[in-house]
Amino acid sequence: MSAMEPPALWPLVERVGARYAAAPAWSRGFVRGKLLSDPVTPALLRLAAGWGGLGRLVDLGCGRGQTGLALLLAGLAEEVTGLDLDPAKIRDATEAARDLPARFAVADLSVAEVPEADTAMMLDVLLQMEEATQLPLLRRIAGAARRRVLVRAFDPAAGWRAALGSAMEEAGRRIRRDGSHFRPMPLEALAAPFQEAGFRVQVAPCWGWTPLPNVLLVAERADS
């Protein structure tokens, strides 16, 4: 597919946000705020537009589904499948996706089968999983993605950003008490399963205005 122009962010966020009218007020605010403030949103829109779209997209750890729906409403994805462990978030996503080519389901990514798709996307999920489950999940993703994989990850070697981000993550875990883990994988280990499966891998900063050590890994099949 040929390159496209990325959409203007504000009008797109309003379109996405309007679909969450039936969600709790906090969820509605989160969806809009996350899309507007997270540096990954414009980064994904630019990349997807440059590729001419992401085709069939699977969003792993989709939360309320706002990122996948933004790509869908922007014409940058043909259909979306989202998986997340939280049933309440999946309910919000399912209601918001009414009449769109999107489906959302509750799934434990540590054991779930990854649906085949043109593009697999996983944002800010891996570091919260048990260490022993991370590499097997990455290998399942590499086997399911036909064209490319997008992973937003935490770089534990990013100096002061990593130190600050680690402190924030640990504080958040203590406050939430949700049983989440904090096991950020070194970027070389994160890239290895995709390189072994024949993907070309690039990693670039994706922290924008924030002090966090977030990066975006882009893995593309050599024949795509």
Secondary structure, DSSP 8 states (H G I E B T S, - for coil): --------HHHHHHHHHHTTTTS-HHHHHHHHHHHHH-THHHHHHHHHHHTT---EEEEET-TTSHHHHHHHHTTS-SEEEEEES-HHHHHHHHHHTTTSSEEEEE--TTT-----EEEEEEES-GGGS-HHHHHHHHHHHHHHEEEEEEEEEE-TTSHHHHHHHHHHHHHHHHHH-S--------HHHHHHHHHHTTEEEEEEE--TTSSS-EEEEEEEETT-
